[in-house]
């Protein structure tokens, strides 16, 4: 498949992006240099209540992701075992089951701790 940009254009764009990130980093680390402040991206200033609300929301999402991972882990093990025409063995099944239970318990603990 043909590339939309040539390799030269890709290298130039990558260089421009690298320079932009470097100038932004320099503007944040050197606030006393006035001309660098043009390259500084605006920062979002949140109150402590808004920060706490975002932190609680992020913790809830993390707990949900861990629970879903714990539910998906045995399904993926079963799918991989069946697709490779392998037999189910006791030790790997117990390990996958224990990891799944630990993930679900950790997700529930995160939910409980976050209320």
PDB file as gemmi writes it, atoms N, CA and C in Angstrom:
CRYST1    1.000    1.000    1.000  90.00  90.00  90.00 P 1                      
ATOM      1  N   UNK A   1       0.843  -1.163   0.000  1.00  0.00           N  
ATOM      2  CA  UNK A   1       0.000   0.000   0.000  1.00  0.00           C  
ATOM      3  C   UNK A   1       0.895   1.236   0.000  1.00  0.00           C  
ATOM      4  N   UNK A   2       0.509   2.192  -0.808  1.00  0.00           N  
ATOM      5  CA  UNK A   2       1.281   3.415  -0.926  1.00  0.00           C  
ATOM      6  C   UNK A   2       1.093   4.295   0.311  1.00  0.00           C  
ATOM      7  N   UNK A   3       2.159   4.968   0.691  1.00  0.00           N  
ATOM      8  CA  UNK A   3       2.112   5.868   1.836  1.00  0.00           C  
ATOM      9  C   UNK A   3       1.599   7.228   1.378  1.00  0.00           C  
ATOM     10  N   UNK A   4       0.815   7.877   2.249  1.00  0.00           N  
ATOM     11  CA  UNK A   4       0.262   9.183   1.913  1.00  0.00           C  
ATOM     12  C   UNK A   4       1.356  10.236   1.874  1.00  0.00           C  
ATOM     13  N   UNK A   5       2.295  10.160   2.819  1.00  0.00           N  
ATOM     14  CA  UNK A   5       3.418  11.086   2.861  1.00  0.00           C  
ATOM     15  C   UNK A   5       4.691  10.345   2.476  1.00  0.00           C  
ATOM     16  N   UNK A   6       5.595  11.069   1.863  1.00  0.00           N  
ATOM     17  CA  UNK A   6       6.887  10.458   1.564  1.00  0.00           C  
ATOM     18  C   UNK A   6       7.707  10.389   2.851  1.00  0.00           C  
ATOM     19  N   UNK A   7       8.781   9.629   2.820  1.00  0.00           N  
ATOM     20  CA  UNK A   7       9.615   9.471   4.007  1.00  0.00           C  
ATOM     21  C   UNK A   7      10.231  10.800   4.440  1.00  0.00           C  
ATOM     22  N   UNK A   8      10.574  11.654   3.486  1.00  0.00           N  
ATOM     23  CA  UNK A   8      11.159  12.952   3.815  1.00  0.00           C  
ATOM     24  C   UNK A   8      10.163  13.820   4.570  1.00  0.00           C  
ATOM     25  N   UNK A   9       8.919  13.833   4.131  1.00  0.00           N  
ATOM     26  CA  UNK A   9       7.886  14.637   4.798  1.00  0.00           C  
ATOM     27  C   UNK A   9       7.628  14.084   6.201  1.00  0.00           C  
ATOM     28  N   UNK A  10       7.638  12.779   6.348  1.00  0.00           N  
ATOM     29  CA  UNK A  10       7.448  12.172   7.667  1.00  0.00           C  
ATOM     30  C   UNK A  10       8.546  12.584   8.630  1.00  0.00           C  
ATOM     31  N   UNK A  11       9.791  12.584   8.164  1.00  0.00           N  
ATOM     32  CA  UNK A  11      10.922  12.972   9.012  1.00  0.00           C  
ATOM     33  C   UNK A  11      10.812  14.439   9.397  1.00  0.00           C  
ATOM     34  N   UNK A  12      10.422  15.288   8.464  1.00  0.00           N  
ATOM     35  CA  UNK A  12      10.278  16.716   8.751  1.00  0.00           C  
ATOM     36  C   UNK A  12       9.162  16.937   9.768  1.00  0.00           C  
ATOM     37  N   UNK A  13       8.025  16.283   9.601  1.00  0.00           N  
ATOM     38  CA  UNK A  13       6.921  16.420  10.553  1.00  0.00           C  
ATOM     39  C   UNK A  13       7.310  15.922  11.943  1.00  0.00           C  
ATOM     40  N   UNK A  14       8.030  14.814  11.999  1.00  0.00           N  
ATOM     41  CA  UNK A  14       8.495  14.302  13.284  1.00  0.00           C  
ATOM     42  C   UNK A  14       9.439  15.293  13.952  1.00  0.00           C  
ATOM     43  N   UNK A  15      10.309  15.900  13.182  1.00  0.00           N  
ATOM     44  CA  UNK A  15      11.222  16.903  13.725  1.00  0.00           C  
ATOM     45  C   UNK A  15      10.486  18.123  14.252  1.00  0.00           C  
ATOM     46  N   UNK A  16       9.468  18.584  13.524  1.00  0.00           N  
ATOM     47  CA  UNK A  16       8.675  19.734  13.968  1.00  0.00           C  
ATOM     48  C   UNK A  16       7.937  19.408  15.271  1.00  0.00           C  
ATOM     49  N   UNK A  17       7.373  18.196  15.348  1.00  0.00           N  
ATOM     50  CA  UNK A  17       6.699  17.789  16.588  1.00  0.00           C  
ATOM     51  C   UNK A  17       7.678  17.704  17.754  1.00  0.00           C  
ATOM     52  N   UNK A  18       8.851  17.166  17.523  1.00  0.00           N  
ATOM     53  CA  UNK A  18       9.852  17.065  18.585  1.00  0.00           C  
ATOM     54  C   UNK A  18      10.274  18.450  19.065  1.00  0.00           C  
ATOM     55  N   UNK A  19      10.450  19.378  18.142  1.00  0.00           N  
ATOM     56  CA  UNK A  19      10.820  20.745  18.514  1.00  0.00           C  
ATOM     57  C   UNK A  19       9.694  21.409  19.294  1.00  0.00           C  
ATOM     58  N   UNK A  20       8.441  21.192  18.897  1.00  0.00           N  
ATOM     59  CA  UNK A  20       7.310  21.782  19.609  1.00  0.00           C  
ATOM     60  C   UNK A  20       7.215  21.248  21.039  1.00  0.00           C  
ATOM     61  N   UNK A  21       7.389  19.938  21.215  1.00  0.00           N  
ATOM     62  CA  UNK A  21       7.358  19.372  22.571  1.00  0.00           C  
ATOM     63  C   UNK A  21       8.518  19.895  23.411  1.00  0.00           C  
ATOM     64  N   UNK A  22       9.689  20.015  22.796  1.00  0.00           N  
ATOM     65  CA  UNK A  22      10.847  20.525  23.535  1.00  0.00           C  
ATOM     66  C   UNK A  22      10.636  21.976  23.953  1.00  0.00           C  
ATOM     67  N   UNK A  23      10.089  22.799  23.070  1.00  0.00           N  
ATOM     68  CA  UNK A  23       9.825  24.199  23.422  1.00  0.00           C  
ATOM     69  C   UNK A  23       8.766  24.305  24.508  1.00  0.00           C  
ATOM     70  N   UNK A  24       7.749  23.467  24.472  1.00  0.00           N  
ATOM     71  CA  UNK A  24       6.731  23.462  25.527  1.00  0.00           C  
ATOM     72  C   UNK A  24       7.354  23.073  26.860  1.00  0.00           C  
ATOM     73  N   UNK A  25       8.211  22.038  26.854  1.00  0.00           N  
ATOM     74  CA  UNK A  25       8.870  21.615  28.084  1.00  0.00           C  
ATOM     75  C   UNK A  25       9.777  22.723  28.622  1.00  0.00           C  
ATOM     76  N   UNK A  26      10.528  23.385  27.729  1.00  0.00           N  
ATOM     77  CA  UNK A  26      11.394  24.489  28.161  1.00  0.00           C  
ATOM     78  C   UNK A  26      10.576  25.650  28.716  1.00  0.00           C  
ATOM     79  N   UNK A  27       9.426  25.927  28.127  1.00  0.00           N  
ATOM     80  CA  UNK A  27       8.583  27.030  28.609  1.00  0.00           C  
ATOM     81  C   UNK A  27       8.069  26.739  30.015  1.00  0.00           C  
ATOM     82  N   UNK A  28       7.737  25.485  30.295  1.00  0.00           N  
ATOM     83  CA  UNK A  28       7.271  25.128  31.641  1.00  0.00           C  
ATOM     84  C   UNK A  28       8.411  25.125  32.653  1.00  0.00           C  
ATOM     85  N   UNK A  29       9.589  24.694  32.240  1.00  0.00           N  
ATOM     86  CA  UNK A  29      10.697  24.613  33.185  1.00  0.00           C  
ATOM     87  C   UNK A  29      11.404  25.957  33.381  1.00  0.00           C  
ATOM     88  N   UNK A  30      11.245  26.874  32.451  1.00  0.00           N  
ATOM     89  CA  UNK A  30      11.882  28.194  32.547  1.00  0.00           C  
ATOM     90  C   UNK A  30      10.835  29.307  32.431  1.00  0.00           C  
ATOM     91  N   UNK A  31      10.040  29.525  33.463  1.00  0.00           N  
ATOM     92  CA  UNK A  31       8.996  30.557  33.369  1.00  0.00           C  
ATOM     93  C   UNK A  31       9.558  31.982  33.316  1.00  0.00           C  
ATOM     94  N   UNK A  32      10.837  32.180  33.659  1.00  0.00           N  
ATOM     95  CA  UNK A  32      11.413  33.531  33.640  1.00  0.00           C  
ATOM     96  C   UNK A  32      11.798  33.983  32.236  1.00  0.00           C  
ATOM     97  N   UNK A  33      11.864  33.094  31.272  1.00  0.00           N  
ATOM     98  CA  UNK A  33      12.206  33.449  29.894  1.00  0.00           C  
ATOM     99  C   UNK A  33      10.913  33.798  29.171  1.00  0.00           C  
ATOM    100  N   UNK A  34      10.749  35.084  28.849  1.00  0.00           N  
ATOM    101  CA  UNK A  34       9.474  35.588  28.326  1.00  0.00           C  
ATOM    102  C   UNK A  34       9.159  35.040  26.933  1.00  0.00           C  
ATOM    103  N   UNK A  35      10.146  34.969  26.063  1.00  0.00           N  
ATOM    104  CA  UNK A  35       9.850  34.549  24.693  1.00  0.00           C  
ATOM    105  C   UNK A  35       9.453  33.071  24.608  1.00  0.00           C  
ATOM    106  N   UNK A  36       9.849  32.259  25.597  1.00  0.00           N  
ATOM    107  CA  UNK A  36       9.458  30.856  25.593  1.00  0.00           C  
ATOM    108  C   UNK A  36       7.996  30.659  25.985  1.00  0.00           C  
ATOM    109  N   UNK A  37       7.422  31.630  26.690  1.00  0.00           N  
ATOM    110  CA  UNK A  37       6.058  31.469  27.186  1.00  0.00           C  
ATOM    111  C   UNK A  37       5.025  31.444  26.062  1.00  0.00           C  
ATOM    112  N   UNK A  38       5.424  31.859  24.864  1.00  0.00           N  
ATOM    113  CA  UNK A  38       4.538  31.761  23.704  1.00  0.00           C  
ATOM    114  C   UNK A  38       4.237  30.296  23.398  1.00  0.00           C  
ATOM    115  N   UNK A  39       5.186  29.406  23.667  1.00  0.00           N  
ATOM    116  CA  UNK A  39       5.047  27.990  23.346  1.00  0.00           C  
ATOM    117  C   UNK A  39       4.420  27.176  24.472  1.00  0.00           C  
ATOM    118  N   UNK A  40       4.092  27.832  25.572  1.00  0.00           N  
ATOM    119  CA  UNK A  40       3.516  27.123  26.719  1.00  0.00           C  
ATOM    120  C   UNK A  40       2.030  26.882  26.486  1.00  0.00           C  
ATOM    121  N   UNK A  41       1.620  25.620  26.651  1.00  0.00           N  
ATOM    122  CA  UNK A  41       0.205  25.288  26.509  1.00  0.00           C  
ATOM    123  C   UNK A  41      -0.544  25.718  27.759  1.00  0.00           C  
ATOM    124  N   UNK A  42      -1.791  26.142  27.607  1.00  0.00           N  
ATOM    125  CA  UNK A  42      -2.538  26.583  28.793  1.00  0.00           C  
ATOM    126  C   UNK A  42      -2.792  25.421  29.743  1.00  0.00           C  
ATOM    127  N   UNK A  43      -2.642  25.703  31.024  1.00  0.00           N  
ATOM    128  CA  UNK A  43      -2.861  24.676  32.046  1.00  0.00           C  
ATOM    129  C   UNK A  43      -4.282  24.808  32.584  1.00  0.00           C  
ATOM    130  N   UNK A  44      -4.870  23.687  32.910  1.00  0.00           N  
ATOM    131  CA  UNK A  44      -6.214  23.654  33.464  1.00  0.00           C  
ATOM    132  C   UNK A  44      -6.101  23.711  34.987  1.00  0.00           C  
ATOM    133  N   UNK A  45      -6.624  24.775  35.588  1.00  0.00           N  
ATOM    134  CA  UNK A  45      -6.560  24.942  37.037  1.00  0.00           C  
ATOM    135  C   UNK A  45      -7.877  24.483  37.638  1.00  0.00           C  
ATOM    136  N   UNK A  46      -7.808  23.439  38.451  1.00  0.00           N  
ATOM    137  CA  UNK A  46      -8.989  22.871  39.059  1.00  0.00           C  
ATOM    138  C   UNK A  46      -8.982  23.129  40.556  1.00  0.00           C  
ATOM    139  N   UNK A  47     -10.165  23.249  41.120  1.00  0.00           N  
ATOM    140  CA  UNK A  47     -10.258  23.380  42.565  1.00  0.00           C  
ATOM    141  C   UNK A  47     -10.000  22.014  43.201  1.00  0.00           C  
ATOM    142  N   UNK A  48      -9.807  22.007  44.499  1.00  0.00           N  
ATOM    143  CA  UNK A  48      -9.555  20.742  45.199  1.00  0.00           C  
ATOM    144  C   UNK A  48     -10.755  19.806  45.093  1.00  0.00           C  
ATOM    145  N   UNK A  49     -11.959  20.363  45.105  1.00  0.00           N  
ATOM    146  CA  UNK A  49     -13.169  19.540  44.967  1.00  0.00           C  
ATOM    147  C   UNK A  49     -13.230  18.874  43.590  1.00  0.00           C  
ATOM    148  N   UNK A  50     -12.886  19.630  42.552  1.00  0.00           N  
ATOM    149  CA  UNK A  50     -12.886  19.067  41.202  1.00  0.00           C  
ATOM    150  C   UNK A  50     -11.803  18.003  41.051  1.00  0.00           C  
ATOM    151  N   UNK A  51     -10.639  18.228  41.653  1.00  0.00           N  
ATOM    152  CA  UNK A  51      -9.573  17.230  41.606  1.00  0.00           C  
ATOM    153  C   UNK A  51     -10.002  15.948  42.318  1.00  0.00           C  
ATOM    154  N   UNK A  52     -10.647  16.090  43.471  1.00  0.00           N  
ATOM    155  CA  UNK A  52     -11.106  14.915  44.217  1.00  0.00           C  
ATOM    156  C   UNK A  52     -12.181  14.170  43.438  1.00  0.00           C  
ATOM    157  N   UNK A  53     -13.089  14.889  42.778  1.00  0.00           N  
ATOM    158  CA  UNK A  53     -14.129  14.254  41.977  1.00  0.00           C  
ATOM    159  C   UNK A  53     -13.516  13.487  40.804  1.00  0.00           C  
ATOM    160  N   UNK A  54     -12.552  14.078  40.140  1.00  0.00           N  
ATOM    161  CA  UNK A  54     -11.884  13.394  39.023  1.00  0.00           C  
ATOM    162  C   UNK A  54     -11.108  12.170  39.508  1.00  0.00           C  
ATOM    163  N   UNK A  55     -10.478  12.286  40.677  1.00  0.00           N  
ATOM    164  CA  UNK A  55      -9.740  11.159  41.230  1.00  0.00           C  
ATOM    165  C   UNK A  55     -10.686  10.006  41.561  1.00  0.00           C  
ATOM    166  N   UNK A  56     -11.852  10.308  42.161  1.00  0.00           N  
ATOM    167  CA  UNK A  56     -12.830   9.264  42.471  1.00  0.00           C  
ATOM    168  C   UNK A  56     -13.354   8.608  41.204  1.00  0.00           C  
ATOM    169  N   UNK A  57     -13.619   9.406  40.182  1.00  0.00           N  
ATOM    170  CA  UNK A  57     -14.093   8.855  38.909  1.00  0.00           C  
ATOM    171  C   UNK A  57     -13.035   7.959  38.280  1.00  0.00           C  
ATOM    172  N   UNK A  58     -11.788   8.399  38.303  1.00  0.00           N  
ATOM    173  CA  UNK A  58     -10.703   7.588  37.747  1.00  0.00           C  
ATOM    174  C   UNK A  58     -10.548   6.287  38.532  1.00  0.00           C  
ATOM    175  N   UNK A  59     -10.710   6.336  39.858  1.00  0.00           N  
ATOM    176  CA  UNK A  59     -10.616   5.113  40.663  1.00  0.00           C  
ATOM    177  C   UNK A  59     -11.762   4.161  40.346  1.00  0.00           C  
ATOM    178  N   UNK A  60     -12.957   4.675  40.132  1.00  0.00           N  
ATOM    179  CA  UNK A  60     -14.087   3.817  39.773  1.00  0.00           C  
ATOM    180  C   UNK A  60     -13.848   3.138  38.428  1.00  0.00           C  
ATOM    181  N   UNK A  61     -13.364   3.890  37.464  1.00  0.00           N  
ATOM    182  CA  UNK A  61     -13.084   3.325  36.146  1.00  0.00           C  
ATOM    183  C   UNK A  61     -11.995   2.259  36.250  1.00  0.00           C  
ATOM    184  N   UNK A  62     -10.969   2.521  37.056  1.00  0.00           N  
ATOM    185  CA  UNK A  62      -9.900   1.545  37.246  1.00  0.00           C  
ATOM    186  C   UNK A  62     -10.432   0.269  37.878  1.00  0.00           C  
ATOM    187  N   UNK A  63     -11.268   0.413  38.898  1.00  0.00           N  
ATOM    188  CA  UNK A  63     -11.865  -0.764  39.535  1.00  0.00           C  
ATOM    189  C   UNK A  63     -12.693  -1.572  38.557  1.00  0.00           C  
ATOM    190  N   UNK A  64     -13.465  -0.884  37.730  1.00  0.00           N  
ATOM    191  CA  UNK A  64     -14.280  -1.571  36.728  1.00  0.00           C  
ATOM    192  C   UNK A  64     -13.406  -2.292  35.711  1.00  0.00           C  
ATOM    193  N   UNK A  65     -12.321  -1.662  35.280  1.00  0.00           N  
ATOM    194  CA  UNK A  65     -11.423  -2.298  34.320  1.00  0.00           C  
ATOM    195  C   UNK A  65     -10.769  -3.548  34.910  1.00  0.00           C  
ATOM    196  N   UNK A  66     -10.405  -3.501  36.188  1.00  0.00           N  
ATOM    197  CA  UNK A  66      -9.785  -4.660  36.820  1.00  0.00           C  
ATOM    198  C   UNK A  66     -10.799  -5.791  36.953  1.00  0.00           C  
ATOM    199  N   UNK A  67     -12.040  -5.462  37.292  1.00  0.00           N  
ATOM    200  CA  UNK A  67     -13.075  -6.498  37.388  1.00  0.00           C  
ATOM    201  C   UNK A  67     -13.325  -7.129  36.025  1.00  0.00           C  
ATOM    202  N   UNK A  68     -13.421  -6.317  34.988  1.00  0.00           N  
ATOM    203  CA  UNK A  68     -13.630  -6.857  33.631  1.00  0.00           C  
ATOM    204  C   UNK A  68     -12.434  -7.718  33.216  1.00  0.00           C  
ATOM    205  N   UNK A  69     -11.228  -7.297  33.581  1.00  0.00           N  
ATOM    206  CA  UNK A  69     -10.056  -8.119  33.288  1.00  0.00           C  
ATOM    207  C   UNK A  69     -10.112  -9.455  34.005  1.00  0.00           C  
ATOM    208  N   UNK A  70     -10.583  -9.441  35.251  1.00  0.00           N  
ATOM    209  CA  UNK A  70     -10.732 -10.684  35.996  1.00  0.00           C  
ATOM    210  C   UNK A  70     -11.778 -11.605  35.395  1.00  0.00           C  
ATOM    211  N   UNK A  71     -12.824 -11.028  34.817  1.00  0.00           N  
ATOM    212  CA  UNK A  71     -13.844 -11.842  34.153  1.00  0.00           C  
ATOM    213  C   UNK A  71     -13.376 -12.358  32.796  1.00  0.00           C  
ATOM    214  N   UNK A  72     -12.565 -11.567  32.115  1.00  0.00           N  
ATOM    215  CA  UNK A  72     -12.106 -11.952  30.777  1.00  0.00           C  
ATOM    216  C   UNK A  72     -10.961 -12.955  30.813  1.00  0.00           C  
ATOM    217  N   UNK A  73     -10.201 -12.972  31.898  1.00  0.00           N  
ATOM    218  CA  UNK A  73      -9.030 -13.846  31.971  1.00  0.00           C  
ATOM    219  C   UNK A  73      -9.364 -15.328  31.783  1.00  0.00           C  
ATOM    220  N   UNK A  74     -10.360 -15.884  32.479  1.00  0.00           N  
ATOM    221  CA  UNK A  74     -10.678 -17.301  32.236  1.00  0.00           C  
ATOM    222  C   UNK A  74     -11.220 -17.549  30.832  1.00  0.00           C  
ATOM    223  N   UNK A  75     -11.977 -16.572  30.320  1.00  0.00           N  
ATOM    224  CA  UNK A  75     -12.500 -16.744  28.963  1.00  0.00           C  
ATOM    225  C   UNK A  75     -11.375 -16.787  27.931  1.00  0.00           C  
ATOM    226  N   UNK A  76     -10.394 -15.941  28.102  1.00  0.00           N  
ATOM    227  CA  UNK A  76      -9.255 -15.947  27.185  1.00  0.00           C  
ATOM    228  C   UNK A  76      -8.445 -17.236  27.313  1.00  0.00           C  
ATOM    229  N   UNK A  77      -8.310 -17.731  28.539  1.00  0.00           N  
ATOM    230  CA  UNK A  77      -7.591 -19.001  28.734  1.00  0.00           C  
ATOM    231  C   UNK A  77      -8.330 -20.150  28.045  1.00  0.00           C  
ATOM    232  N   UNK A  78      -9.641 -20.184  28.218  1.00  0.00           N  
ATOM    233  CA  UNK A  78     -10.434 -21.241  27.579  1.00  0.00           C  
ATOM    234  C   UNK A  78     -10.343 -21.123  26.061  1.00  0.00           C  
ATOM    235  N   UNK A  79     -10.477 -19.915  25.555  1.00  0.00           N  
ATOM    236  CA  UNK A  79     -10.407 -19.695  24.112  1.00  0.00           C  
ATOM    237  C   UNK A  79      -9.053 -20.115  23.548  1.00  0.00           C  
ATOM    238  N   UNK A  80      -7.973 -19.734  24.227  1.00  0.00           N  
ATOM    239  CA  UNK A  80      -6.635 -20.089  23.739  1.00  0.00           C  
ATOM    240  C   UNK A  80      -6.409 -21.592  23.808  1.00  0.00           C  
ATOM    241  N   UNK A  81      -6.890 -22.217  24.862  1.00  0.00           N  
ATOM    242  CA  UNK A  81      -6.708 -23.664  24.991  1.00  0.00           C  
ATOM    243  C   UNK A  81      -7.475 -24.415  23.911  1.00  0.00           C  
ATOM    244  N   UNK A  82      -8.703 -24.007  23.644  1.00  0.00           N  
ATOM    245  CA  UNK A  82      -9.515 -24.677  22.631  1.00  0.00           C  
ATOM    246  C   UNK A  82      -8.941 -24.429  21.235  1.00  0.00           C  
ATOM    247  N   UNK A  83      -8.507 -23.202  20.969  1.00  0.00           N  
ATOM    248  CA  UNK A  83      -7.993 -22.895  19.637  1.00  0.00           C  
ATOM    249  C   UNK A  83      -6.687 -23.617  19.324  1.00  0.00           C  
ATOM    250  N   UNK A  84      -5.892 -23.901  20.348  1.00  0.00           N  
ATOM    251  CA  UNK A  84      -4.625 -24.602  20.134  1.00  0.00           C  
ATOM    252  C   UNK A  84      -4.783 -26.113  20.256  1.00  0.00           C  
ATOM    253  N   UNK A  85      -6.006 -26.584  20.422  1.00  0.00           N  
ATOM    254  CA  UNK A  85      -6.297 -28.017  20.539  1.00  0.00           C  
ATOM    255  C   UNK A  85      -5.522 -28.667  21.692  1.00  0.00           C  
ATOM    256  N   UNK A  86      -5.399 -27.945  22.797  1.00  0.00           N  
ATOM    257  CA  UNK A  86      -4.727 -28.473  23.983  1.00  0.00           C  
ATOM    258  C   UNK A  86      -5.764 -28.991  24.966  1.00  0.00           C  
ATOM    259  N   UNK A  87      -5.316 -29.814  25.869  1.00  0.00           N  
ATOM    260  CA  UNK A  87      -6.172 -30.289  26.950  1.00  0.00           C  
ATOM    261  C   UNK A  87      -6.073 -29.334  28.133  1.00  0.00           C  
ATOM    262  N   UNK A  88      -7.147 -29.245  28.894  1.00  0.00           N  
ATOM    263  CA  UNK A  88      -7.122 -28.436  30.102  1.00  0.00           C  
ATOM    264  C   UNK A  88      -6.335 -29.176  31.171  1.00  0.00           C  
ATOM    265  N   UNK A  89      -5.356 -28.485  31.752  1.00  0.00           N  
ATOM    266  CA  UNK A  89      -4.554 -29.072  32.814  1.00  0.00           C  
ATOM    267  C   UNK A  89      -4.903 -28.397  34.138  1.00  0.00           C  
ATOM    268  N   UNK A  90      -4.637 -29.091  35.220  1.00  0.00           N  
ATOM    269  CA  UNK A  90      -5.069 -28.628  36.532  1.00  0.00           C  
ATOM    270  C   UNK A  90      -4.317 -27.380  36.993  1.00  0.00           C  
ATOM    271  N   UNK A  91      -2.991 -27.398  36.922  1.00  0.00           N  
ATOM    272  CA  UNK A  91      -2.191 -26.294  37.470  1.00  0.00           C  
ATOM    273  C   UNK A  91      -2.463 -24.976  36.737  1.00  0.00           C  
ATOM    274  N   UNK A  92      -2.414 -24.921  35.408  1.00  0.00           N  
ATOM    275  CA  UNK A  92      -2.719 -23.648  34.748  1.00  0.00           C  
ATOM    276  C   UNK A  92      -4.153 -23.171  35.004  1.00  0.00           C  
ATOM    277  N   UNK A  93      -5.095 -24.100  35.080  1.00  0.00           N  
ATOM    278  CA  UNK A  93      -6.484 -23.719  35.335  1.00  0.00           C  
ATOM    279  C   UNK A  93      -6.624 -23.116  36.724  1.00  0.00           C  
ATOM    280  N   UNK A  94      -5.936 -23.692  37.714  1.00  0.00           N  
ATOM    281  CA  UNK A  94      -5.980 -23.146  39.077  1.00  0.00           C  
ATOM    282  C   UNK A  94      -5.308 -21.780  39.127  1.00  0.00           C  
ATOM    283  N   UNK A  95      -4.200 -21.612  38.425  1.00  0.00           N  
ATOM    284  CA  UNK A  95      -3.505 -20.320  38.410  1.00  0.00           C  
ATOM    285  C   UNK A  95      -4.380 -19.252  37.768  1.00  0.00           C  
ATOM    286  N   UNK A  96      -4.990 -19.565  36.642  1.00  0.00           N  
ATOM    287  CA  UNK A  96      -5.865 -18.599  35.971  1.00  0.00           C  
ATOM    288  C   UNK A  96      -7.068 -18.267  36.851  1.00  0.00           C  
ATOM    289  N   UNK A  97      -7.643 -19.280  37.491  1.00  0.00           N  
ATOM    290  CA  UNK A  97      -8.775 -19.042  38.383  1.00  0.00           C  
ATOM    291  C   UNK A  97      -8.400 -18.173  39.570  1.00  0.00           C  
ATOM    292  N   UNK A  98      -7.228 -18.430  40.162  1.00  0.00           N  
ATOM    293  CA  UNK A  98      -6.779 -17.623  41.297  1.00  0.00           C  
ATOM    294  C   UNK A  98      -6.515 -16.184  40.877  1.00  0.00           C  
ATOM    295  N   UNK A  99      -5.886 -15.994  39.730  1.00  0.00           N  
ATOM    296  CA  UNK A  99      -5.636 -14.634  39.232  1.00  0.00           C  
ATOM    297  C   UNK A  99      -6.944 -13.913  38.945  1.00  0.00           C  
ATOM    298  N   UNK A 100      -7.904 -14.630  38.412  1.00  0.00           N  
ATOM    299  CA  UNK A 100      -9.212 -14.037  38.128  1.00  0.00           C  
ATOM    300  C   UNK A 100      -9.903 -13.606  39.414  1.00  0.00           C  
ATOM    301  N   UNK A 101      -9.895 -14.479  40.413  1.00  0.00           N  
ATOM    302  CA  UNK A 101     -10.521 -14.137  41.698  1.00  0.00           C  
ATOM    303  C   UNK A 101      -9.806 -12.954  42.341  1.00  0.00           C  
ATOM    304  N   UNK A 102      -8.472 -12.925  42.260  1.00  0.00           N  
ATOM    305  CA  UNK A 102      -7.726 -11.794  42.819  1.00  0.00           C  
ATOM    306  C   UNK A 102      -8.058 -10.483  42.104  1.00  0.00           C  
ATOM    307  N   UNK A 103      -8.174 -10.517  40.787  1.00  0.00           N  
ATOM    308  CA  UNK A 103      -8.523  -9.301  40.036  1.00  0.00           C  
ATOM    309  C   UNK A 103      -9.918  -8.808  40.411  1.00  0.00           C  
ATOM    310  N   UNK A 104     -10.862  -9.715  40.506  1.00  0.00           N  
ATOM    311  CA  UNK A 104     -12.230  -9.320  40.865  1.00  0.00           C  
ATOM    312  C   UNK A 104     -12.258  -8.777  42.291  1.00  0.00           C  
ATOM    313  N   UNK A 105     -11.551  -9.434  43.209  1.00  0.00           N  
ATOM    314  CA  UNK A 105     -11.508  -8.954  44.595  1.00  0.00           C  
ATOM    315  C   UNK A 105     -10.837  -7.584  44.682  1.00  0.00           C  
ATOM    316  N   UNK A 106      -9.771  -7.382  43.932  1.00  0.00           N  
ATOM    317  CA  UNK A 106      -9.090  -6.090  43.930  1.00  0.00           C  
ATOM    318  C   UNK A 106      -9.997  -4.988  43.382  1.00  0.00           C  
ATOM    319  N   UNK A 107     -10.727  -5.283  42.319  1.00  0.00           N  
ATOM    320  CA  UNK A 107     -11.652  -4.301  41.760  1.00  0.00           C  
ATOM    321  C   UNK A 107     -12.762  -3.943  42.730  1.00  0.00           C  
ATOM    322  N   UNK A 108     -13.304  -4.948  43.422  1.00  0.00           N  
ATOM    323  CA  UNK A 108     -14.350  -4.681  44.424  1.00  0.00           C  
ATOM    324  C   UNK A 108     -13.775  -3.879  45.582  1.00  0.00           C  
ATOM    325  N   UNK A 109     -12.552  -4.197  46.004  1.00  0.00           N  
ATOM    326  CA  UNK A 109     -11.912  -3.443  47.083  1.00  0.00           C  
ATOM    327  C   UNK A 109     -11.707  -1.984  46.691  1.00  0.00           C  
ATOM    328  N   UNK A 110     -11.332  -1.745  45.437  1.00  0.00           N  
ATOM    329  CA  UNK A 110     -11.158  -0.363  44.965  1.00  0.00           C  
ATOM    330  C   UNK A 110     -12.497   0.368  44.996  1.00  0.00           C  
ATOM    331  N   UNK A 111     -13.572  -0.297  44.543  1.00  0.00           N  
ATOM    332  CA  UNK A 111     -14.898   0.312  44.616  1.00  0.00           C  
ATOM    333  C   UNK A 111     -15.278   0.621  46.063  1.00  0.00           C  
ATOM    334  N   UNK A 112     -15.078  -0.340  46.963  1.00  0.00           N  
ATOM    335  CA  UNK A 112     -15.459  -0.163  48.358  1.00  0.00           C  
ATOM    336  C   UNK A 112     -14.656   0.955  49.014  1.00  0.00           C  
ATOM    337  N   UNK A 113     -13.364   1.012  48.723  1.00  0.00           N  
ATOM    338  CA  UNK A 113     -12.501   2.032  49.305  1.00  0.00           C  
ATOM    339  C   UNK A 113     -12.821   3.426  48.756  1.00  0.00           C  
ATOM    340  N   UNK A 114     -13.381   3.484  47.570  1.00  0.00           N  
ATOM    341  CA  UNK A 114     -13.610   4.757  46.884  1.00  0.00           C  
ATOM    342  C   UNK A 114     -14.971   5.376  47.200  1.00  0.00           C  
ATOM    343  N   UNK A 115     -15.821   4.683  47.927  1.00  0.00           N  
ATOM    344  CA  UNK A 115     -17.156   5.234  48.165  1.00  0.00           C  
ATOM    345  C   UNK A 115     -17.171   6.377  49.118  1.00  0.00           C  
TER     346      UNK A 115                                                      
END                                                                             
